[in-house]
Amino acid sequence: MTLKTRPFDAAEYLAPLSSRLEFLRLSIESDDAEHIGHSLEIIERARSMHGPAAIRTTAEYEQAITIINAIGDSEAHPCRAAGHDH
């Protein structure tokens, strides 16, 4: 019997906003601009698959603001980390 497999797509598992935010937070912690960029592509694909996620709780809002602030940080921002001044 042949085992059937299919490609793994993380976007399939990122329906809730909290999952997307945590995925992005962990990517930012890597300090790897290429990894962060790839994670943003996955999050965008999740948004396309599942629709935009609404912020439903204060905790989700606070987590989103924390991540947005981290992205704005000169060391965490993917473009700046890669040496681009966009």
N, C-alpha and C positions, 0 to 999 in steps of 0.2 A: 504494500500500500504506500502511495506517495503522499508525503506531507505537503499540504498546500499552504502557502504563506502569502502575505501581501505586504507591501511597503508600509512602514510605520510613518504616520503623519501626526506630529504633536498637536497640530491645529485642531484635530478632531476632539481633543481632550481639553481644549481651552474655551469652552462655551461660557462659563461664568466669568464675570469681570474680575473677581478675586483671583481666579486661576491665572488670568492674563497678567494681572498686576504682579503676582508673585513670580511668574515666569520672567517678566521683565526685570524685577528687582534682583533676582538671582543672576541674570545676564549682566547687569550693571556691575554687580559685585566681582565679576570675573576680570574686570579692567581690560578686556580684550575687545577692541573696536570691531573686529571682524565677527566675533561671536555675538556682540550686541546687535550689529546690523542684521545678522541672520535671524536673531530672535525677533526683531521688529518685523521682518518679512513673515515669519510664522504667525505672529500676532495679527498682522494684517490679513493673512489667509484665514485665520480663525474668525476674524470680524466679518469677512466675506461669507464664510460658511454659516455662521450662527447669528449674524446681524450684530449691530452695535449693542454693547452691553450698557445698561443703565446703571448709574450709581444709585444703590438702594438704601445704603446705610451710612451713617456718619463714619464708621470705621473704614468702609470702602473709599469714601471721599478723602479721608485723612491719608490713607495708603496711596491713593492716586496723587495727591499733592506732594507727598514725600518723594515719590518716584519722579514726578515732574521736576522737582527741585534738584534731585540727584542728576537727572539728565542735563540740567542747566549748569551743573558744576563743571568747571573747565577740565577737570581730570576725568570725569565720567562721561562727558558728551562724546559720542562716537566719532564725530568729525574732528573735534579738537584732539581727541586721543590719538587719532590717525595722523595728526599734524596738519589738518586742513583748517583754514580760517573762514568757514562759511557761516 
